[in-house]
Amino acid sequence: MKGTQPRTPDRTLPRNHAGMYVPPTFAWFPAAIALIVGFVVGCSSPSRKAHTFDPRSTPQAAGFESVAPTNQLDPAWLQPSREPHRLGPGDQLDIELLGGTDGITSTFVGPDGKIYFHLLPGLQVWGLSLPETKALLEKELTRYIRSPQIALTLRAVHSRRVWVMGRVNTPGIYTLNAPMTVIEAISKAGGLFTSRFSGSTEELADLQHSFVMRRGQMLPINLDALIRGGDTSQNIYLEPDDFVYLPSALSSEVYVLGAVAQPRMVAFKNELSLLSAIATARGPAPGAWLKHVAIVRGSLSTPAIAIVDYEAIVHGRETDVRLQPRDIVYIPQSPYSKLDSYARLIVSTFVKAVAANEGGRAVDTTIGSPGVSIPIGQ
């Protein structure tokens, strides 16, 4: 029999396609089974278009699905912080005991967070504001002086820094001694690197894969819209230890991350395939979930993702996949449940790997050339 969908010509007596009576308890069964199967497949099965990749076609035709960003830019990020400066190691202070004869004493907050002044033992000031530090000094000085009064000035800030790395003229770590936006930080690093031949920055900074990282998470900032499009709504104020990264547009690597033996950057060559890229990373790790291998393509802020069955490709049941420069290949340890969450996990893993490598090279130039080379967990 070809039909499975029950038809009910009479509301009180459900019948099948042959006109036979179906008990009401089981009349819903075929439809419910179809609904459950459709739900499970929609939640956890890879797209069946995923194996029909053609790098010359549109992302949609190639089996990719766009992932809409769910994190919204916090309006507070567009305003300078009103929090008072909190002292930290390296900050320089000028201290003067009013009415005294010693004049101004210059001191630093030590690596242990302490300052030393007059006859006092080391005072712990790490995390204190200037008014709190002044009150502490005056309180401790009452051991030796009657009603002491202190003039306290913050001479230099060295405890608050931001990282500006990648294709800028002077990449490095910069002191955050005043409110600073993303554009101001890039300007402080000498601006985008300019080609000595064309005088242009267009081909040197890959703004689609640029990002700002804060406390281990990528912020939902679109640097392409900010720098190329002039969208000032993306020009947030930076906080201490923020990491701004603008990679080179001249690089043509593919990144292989997740449950592989050696997460790494793979040099792109003509007709680089998924099998070749994963093989270069020494293959999948034991226990990897090979049916949901992901390829992320396009902007980090609005990525497109496709799911492929690596196991089926290895056994010849599906065709191999041709990759594009800057694709991110990710092998999970377990099946995904929500595509957008899976995409954000992959982008977050990529950003953390890049930041770990570039940050390491900023303090130790012997680590190696740019790229993902430090394996990190999922």
C-alpha positions as CSV (number, residue, x, y, z in Angstrom):
1,M,0.0,0.0,0.0
2,K,1.3,3.4,-0.9
3,G,-0.4,5.8,1.5
4,T,0.4,6.1,5.2
5,Q,-1.4,9.3,6.1
6,P,-4.8,8.5,7.7
7,R,-7.8,10.2,6.3
8,T,-10.8,10.8,8.5
9,P,-14.0,11.4,6.4
10,D,-16.0,11.2,9.6
11,R,-14.8,13.1,12.6
12,T,-16.1,10.5,15.0
13,L,-15.0,7.4,13.1
14,P,-11.4,7.8,11.7
15,R,-10.8,5.5,8.8
16,N,-7.7,4.6,6.7
17,H,-7.3,5.1,3.0
18,A,-9.2,1.9,2.3
19,G,-12.2,3.1,4.3
20,M,-11.5,0.7,7.2
21,Y,-12.2,1.9,10.7
22,V,-9.0,2.8,12.7
23,P,-9.3,2.8,16.5
24,P,-9.0,6.4,17.8
25,T,-6.1,5.5,20.1
26,F,-3.8,4.7,17.2
27,A,-5.1,7.0,14.5
28,W,-2.4,9.6,15.3
29,F,0.4,7.0,15.2
30,P,1.8,7.4,11.6
31,A,1.8,11.2,11.8
32,A,3.4,11.2,15.2
33,I,6.2,8.9,14.0
34,A,6.8,11.2,11.0
35,L,6.9,14.2,13.3
36,I,9.4,12.6,15.7
37,V,11.7,11.4,12.9
38,G,11.6,14.9,11.3
39,F,12.4,16.6,14.6
40,V,15.4,14.3,15.3
41,V,16.8,14.6,11.8
42,G,16.4,18.4,11.9
43,C,18.2,18.7,15.2
44,S,21.1,16.4,14.8
45,S,21.7,15.1,11.2
46,P,24.1,16.9,8.9
47,S,22.7,18.6,5.8
48,R,22.5,16.2,2.8
49,K,23.7,19.0,0.6
50,A,26.9,19.2,2.5
51,H,28.9,16.9,0.2
52,T,28.0,18.8,-3.0
53,F,30.7,21.5,-2.5
54,D,31.8,23.7,-5.2
55,P,34.0,26.6,-4.2
56,R,32.9,28.6,-7.2
57,S,29.3,28.5,-6.2
58,T,27.4,30.6,-3.7
59,P,27.6,29.5,0.0
60,Q,24.0,28.5,-0.1
61,A,24.4,26.4,-3.2
62,A,27.5,24.8,-1.7
63,G,25.6,23.5,1.3
64,F,26.4,26.3,3.8
65,E,23.9,27.8,6.2
66,S,24.4,31.4,7.5
67,V,24.4,31.8,11.2
68,A,22.9,34.9,12.5
69,P,24.8,36.5,15.4
70,T,22.9,36.2,18.7
71,N,25.1,38.4,20.9
72,Q,24.3,42.0,20.7
73,L,26.7,44.9,21.2
74,D,26.3,46.3,24.7
75,P,25.5,50.1,24.4
76,A,27.7,50.6,27.6
77,W,30.7,49.6,25.5
78,L,30.3,52.8,23.5
79,Q,30.9,55.0,26.5
80,P,34.1,55.5,28.4
81,S,34.2,53.7,31.7
82,R,33.4,55.7,34.8
83,E,35.1,53.4,37.1
84,P,38.0,55.0,39.0
85,H,41.5,53.8,38.2
86,R,42.6,50.9,40.4
87,L,46.3,50.6,41.1
88,G,48.3,47.7,39.9
89,P,51.9,46.6,39.5
90,G,54.0,49.1,37.6
91,D,51.9,52.2,38.3
92,Q,54.0,55.2,39.3
93,L,52.9,57.5,42.2
94,D,54.2,60.8,43.5
95,I,53.7,61.1,47.3
96,E,54.2,64.3,49.3
97,L,53.9,64.6,53.1
98,L,52.4,68.1,53.5
99,G,54.3,70.2,56.0
100,G,57.3,67.9,55.7
101,T,60.8,68.7,54.5
102,D,61.4,65.7,52.2
103,G,59.5,67.1,49.2
104,I,57.9,64.7,46.7
105,T,58.8,61.0,46.8
106,S,58.3,59.0,43.6
107,T,57.5,55.3,44.0
108,F,56.1,52.4,42.0
109,V,53.6,49.7,42.9
110,G,55.8,46.6,43.1
111,P,55.1,43.2,41.5
112,D,53.6,42.2,44.9
113,G,51.2,45.1,44.8
114,K,52.9,47.0,47.6
115,I,54.3,50.6,47.9
116,Y,57.0,51.8,50.3
117,F,57.0,55.3,51.8
118,H,58.6,57.1,54.7
119,L,58.9,54.8,57.7
120,L,56.1,52.6,56.7
121,P,56.4,48.9,55.8
122,G,55.1,47.8,52.5
123,L,51.4,48.7,52.1
124,Q,49.2,46.6,49.9
125,V,47.5,48.9,47.4
126,W,46.8,46.6,44.5
127,G,43.2,47.2,43.5
128,L,42.8,50.4,45.5
129,S,41.7,53.7,44.0
130,L,43.7,56.9,44.6
131,P,41.4,58.2,47.4
132,E,41.5,54.8,49.1
133,T,45.3,54.7,48.8
134,K,45.6,58.3,50.2
135,A,43.4,57.4,53.2
136,L,45.4,54.2,53.9
137,L,48.7,56.2,53.8
138,E,47.4,58.8,56.2
139,K,46.0,56.2,58.6
140,E,49.3,54.2,58.7
141,L,51.4,57.4,59.2
142,T,49.5,58.2,62.4
143,R,51.9,55.7,64.1
144,Y,54.7,58.2,63.6
145,I,53.1,61.6,62.8
146,R,50.2,63.5,64.3
147,S,47.4,64.3,61.8
148,P,49.4,63.6,58.7
149,Q,48.2,64.9,55.4
150,I,49.2,63.4,52.1
151,A,49.2,64.7,48.5
152,L,49.0,61.8,46.1
153,T,49.4,62.0,42.3
154,L,49.2,59.2,39.7
155,R,52.3,59.9,37.6
156,A,52.1,57.0,35.1
157,V,50.0,54.0,34.4
158,H,51.7,50.7,33.5
159,S,49.2,48.1,35.0
160,R,46.5,48.6,32.3
161,R,47.3,47.5,28.8
162,V,45.7,46.4,25.6
163,W,47.1,44.2,22.8
164,V,47.0,45.4,19.2
165,M,48.4,42.7,16.9
166,G,48.5,41.7,13.3
167,R,48.7,43.9,10.2
168,V,49.4,47.2,11.9
169,N,52.6,49.2,11.5
170,T,53.7,48.7,15.1
171,P,52.0,45.7,16.7
172,G,52.5,45.4,20.4
173,I,51.2,45.9,23.9
174,Y,50.0,49.5,24.7
175,T,49.3,51.3,28.0
176,L,45.7,52.1,28.6
177,N,46.3,55.2,30.6
178,A,43.1,57.0,29.3
179,P,39.8,55.9,27.7
180,M,40.7,54.4,24.3
181,T,38.4,53.2,21.5
182,V,39.3,50.5,18.9
183,I,40.1,53.1,16.3
184,E,42.3,55.0,18.7
185,A,44.2,51.8,19.6
186,I,44.8,50.9,16.0
187,S,46.0,54.5,15.4
188,K,48.3,54.2,18.4
189,A,49.8,51.1,16.8
190,G,50.6,53.1,13.7
191,G,47.5,52.4,11.8
192,L,46.9,49.5,9.3
193,F,50.0,48.3,7.6
194,T,50.5,49.9,4.2
195,S,51.9,48.3,1.1
196,R,55.2,49.9,0.1
197,F,54.3,49.2,-3.5
198,S,50.7,50.3,-3.8
199,G,50.4,52.5,-0.8
200,S,47.1,50.7,0.0
201,T,46.0,48.7,3.1
202,E,43.1,47.0,1.3
203,E,44.9,43.8,0.5
204,L,47.0,43.6,3.7
205,A,44.4,43.4,6.5
206,D,41.8,40.7,6.5
207,L,38.9,42.5,8.2
208,Q,36.5,39.6,7.8
209,H,38.6,37.6,10.2
210,S,39.7,40.4,12.5
211,F,38.3,40.4,16.1
212,V,38.4,41.9,19.5
213,M,38.7,39.5,22.4
214,R,37.8,40.3,26.1
215,R,38.3,37.9,29.0
216,G,38.6,34.9,26.7
217,Q,35.5,35.7,24.6
218,M,35.2,37.3,21.1
219,L,33.1,40.5,21.3
220,P,30.4,40.9,18.6
221,I,32.2,43.7,16.9
222,N,32.3,43.9,13.1
223,L,35.7,45.4,12.4
224,D,35.1,45.3,8.6
225,A,32.0,47.5,9.1
226,L,33.9,49.8,11.4
227,I,37.1,50.3,9.4
228,R,36.0,49.9,5.8
229,G,32.3,50.9,6.2
230,G,32.8,53.7,8.8
231,D,30.2,52.3,11.1
232,T,31.0,54.1,14.4
233,S,28.5,52.0,16.3
234,Q,31.2,49.3,16.3
235,N,33.8,51.6,17.8
236,I,33.7,50.5,21.4
237,Y,35.9,51.6,24.3
238,L,38.6,49.0,25.2
239,E,39.1,47.6,28.7
240,P,42.4,46.4,30.2
241,D,43.8,43.2,28.6
242,D,41.5,43.5,25.5
243,F,43.1,41.8,22.5
244,V,42.7,43.4,19.0
245,Y,43.8,41.3,16.1
246,L,43.9,42.1,12.4
247,P,45.3,39.2,10.4
248,S,47.0,39.4,7.0
249,A,44.7,39.2,3.9
250,L,47.7,37.8,2.0
251,S,47.6,34.5,4.0
252,S,45.8,31.6,2.4
253,E,45.8,29.0,5.2
254,V,43.1,26.6,6.3
255,Y,42.7,26.0,10.0
256,V,42.1,22.5,11.4
257,L,40.9,22.4,15.0
258,G,39.1,20.3,17.5
259,A,39.5,16.5,17.9
260,V,42.5,16.0,15.7
261,A,46.0,14.8,16.6
262,Q,47.7,18.1,15.9
263,P,45.4,21.2,15.6
264,R,47.2,23.4,13.2
265,M,47.2,25.8,10.3
266,V,47.5,24.1,6.9
267,A,49.0,25.9,3.9
268,F,46.4,26.2,1.2
269,K,47.3,24.6,-2.1
270,N,45.3,24.3,-5.3
271,E,42.4,21.9,-4.9
272,L,43.1,21.3,-1.1
273,S,40.5,18.9,0.1
274,L,39.0,18.1,3.5
275,L,40.7,14.7,3.6
276,S,44.1,16.3,2.8
277,A,43.7,19.0,5.4
278,I,42.7,16.6,8.2
279,A,45.5,14.2,7.2
280,T,48.0,17.1,7.5
281,A,46.8,17.5,11.1
282,R,47.7,13.8,11.6
283,G,44.1,12.7,11.4
284,P,41.1,12.6,13.8
285,A,41.7,11.9,17.5
286,P,40.4,8.8,19.1
287,G,36.7,9.1,19.9
288,A,36.1,11.9,17.5
289,W,32.5,12.3,16.1
290,L,33.2,12.0,12.4
291,K,29.7,12.4,11.1
292,H,29.4,16.0,12.1
293,V,32.7,17.6,10.8
294,A,32.1,21.3,10.3
295,I,33.5,23.7,7.8
296,V,33.1,27.4,8.7
297,R,33.5,30.0,6.0
298,G,33.3,33.7,5.7
299,S,33.2,36.5,8.3
300,L,33.7,35.6,11.9
301,S,30.9,38.0,12.9
302,T,28.4,36.4,10.5
303,P,29.8,32.9,9.6
304,A,28.4,30.3,7.3
305,I,28.7,26.7,8.3
306,A,28.3,23.3,6.6
307,I,28.3,19.9,8.1
308,V,29.9,16.9,6.3
309,D,30.1,13.2,7.0
310,Y,33.8,12.6,7.1
311,E,33.3,8.9,7.8
312,A,31.2,8.6,4.6
313,I,33.9,10.4,2.6
314,V,36.7,8.1,3.9
315,H,34.7,5.1,2.8
316,G,33.8,6.5,-0.6
317,R,30.0,6.9,0.1
318,E,30.3,10.7,-0.4
319,T,32.6,12.9,-2.5
320,D,35.6,14.7,-0.9
321,V,35.2,18.4,-0.2
322,R,37.2,21.2,-1.8
323,L,38.2,23.9,0.7
324,Q,38.8,27.6,0.3
325,P,41.5,29.8,1.9
326,R,40.7,30.7,5.5
327,D,38.2,27.9,6.0
328,I,38.0,26.5,9.5
329,V,37.7,22.8,9.7
330,Y,36.4,21.5,13.1
331,I,36.1,17.9,14.3
332,P,33.9,17.5,17.4
333,Q,34.1,15.0,20.2
334,S,30.3,14.6,20.2
335,P,27.3,15.3,17.9
336,Y,26.0,18.9,17.8
337,S,22.4,19.7,18.7
338,K,22.0,23.3,17.6
339,L,23.8,24.6,14.5
340,D,24.2,28.2,15.7
341,S,25.7,27.1,19.0
342,Y,28.0,24.7,17.1
343,A,29.2,27.6,14.9
344,R,29.8,29.9,17.8
345,L,31.8,27.1,19.6
346,I,34.0,26.8,16.5
347,V,34.6,30.5,16.1
348,S,35.4,30.8,19.8
349,T,37.9,28.0,19.6
350,F,39.5,29.6,16.5
351,V,39.8,33.0,18.2
352,K,41.3,31.6,21.4
353,A,43.9,29.6,19.4
354,V,44.9,32.7,17.4
355,A,45.0,34.9,20.5
356,A,47.1,32.4,22.4
357,N,49.6,32.1,19.6
358,E,49.8,35.8,18.7
359,G,50.0,36.8,22.3
360,G,52.8,34.4,22.9
361,R,54.8,35.8,20.0
362,A,54.3,39.3,21.3
363,V,56.3,38.4,24.4
364,D,58.6,35.8,22.8
365,T,59.5,36.3,19.2
366,T,61.2,32.9,19.0
367,I,57.9,31.0,19.1
368,G,57.5,31.0,15.4
369,S,55.6,32.3,12.4
370,P,52.0,33.4,12.7
371,G,49.2,30.8,12.6
372,V,47.4,28.3,14.8
373,S,50.0,26.1,16.3
374,I,49.1,25.8,20.0
375,P,46.6,22.9,20.6
376,I,43.8,23.9,22.9
377,G,40.8,22.0,24.1
378,Q,37.3,22.1,22.8
